[in-house]
Amino acid sequence: MFENIIHIQKWEGAYPPTEAELRQMMQDEGLSPYLWANEPGDVYAAHEHNYFKIIFVVSGSITFGFPIEGEPVTLTTGDRLDLPAGIQHNAVVGPEGVICLEAHRE
């Protein structure tokens, strides 16, 4: 069972990771990632999911807000967000758009 805590891991590597490297990291955890992208300035209103979501930013940036849980955080290339089910969040895509890998845990 996974904790009901938002976890953000900033990329600390000496170079930005490739999509293939991030995909492999997720697959090594038994995840089945899929790719999605959004245009600059796209906005997601506050919502929640009934599944545990894992996101890696492949390129660009996206700022996630957590209206009930805490302060917003901007994710850039290589950064990871682990978002438990039921956590209300919103998002705004950065000025260069964003490409992400996402996977779900039940």
N, C-alpha and C positions, 0 to 999 in steps of 0.2 A: 504494500500500500504506500502511496506517495503522500508526502506532507501537503497540507493545505496552505502553503506559503509561496508567495511570488518569489522567484529566484531569477536574478539577472547576473549574467556572467559576461563581462567585457572581454573582448579579444586582447590577449597580451602577447601574441606572437610578434616576431620581428618583421614579418611581412603579412599582407592581407591574405587570408585563405581563399582558395578557389572553390567554386561550387562543388567540384568533385570531392575535395577534401572534406567539406562540411557534410555533404551527402554521406560519405563513408563513415564519418563520426556518428551520424544518426543511425545508420544501418548497423554499426557496431553495437549500438544500444538496443537493437531489435526493432527499431522504428522503420516505418515506410514513408519517407518524406516525399512531398510533392512541391512543385515550384509555383509561386504566384508573384504577380507584380502589380504595382499601382503607379499612377501618374503623380507628378508633383502636386502637392496641396490637397490630394484626396483626403476625405475625412470620414471616419467611422464614428458614428454616435455611440454613446454609452450602451453597452450590451454585455451579455455573459454567455458562456457556453456550458453544455452539460458534459463536457469531456475535458481532460487535461491536455493542454496545447503546448507544444514545444516549437519555437521559432528561432531560426538562425537568419541573420541578415547576410545576403550574398553580396549585395551592392546597394549604394544609396543610404537612405536613413529613414527612420520612422520614430515618432514620439508616441509612446503609450502613456495614457493617463489612467489613474486608478482613483476615481472620485471618492470612494469610501476607504480604501486601503492605504493611500499614501501619495507621495509626490510623483509627478510625471518623470519619465526617463526616456532619453533619446538613444536609440540603438543604431549603430553603424556597422560596416562590414565586419563580419566575424562574431558579432555580439549575439548572445543567446538569451531568450526569455522562456522560462518555464512558468506557465500560467495554469494554476489548478482550476478545475471546474467550479462554476458558480461565482467567480471573481469578476465583479463589474469593471469594465475597462473601455476606453475609447482610444482612438489613434488619429494622428495627422501625419501624412507622408511628407518627407522633406523636399527641399527645392530641386533635387535631382531625381526624384522618384525613388522607388525601392523595389528590390527583388528579394524574395525570401524563400527559404525552404521551411516547410511546416509539416509536423506530424502530430498524431493524437495518441494518447493513452486512454484507455477506458477507465 
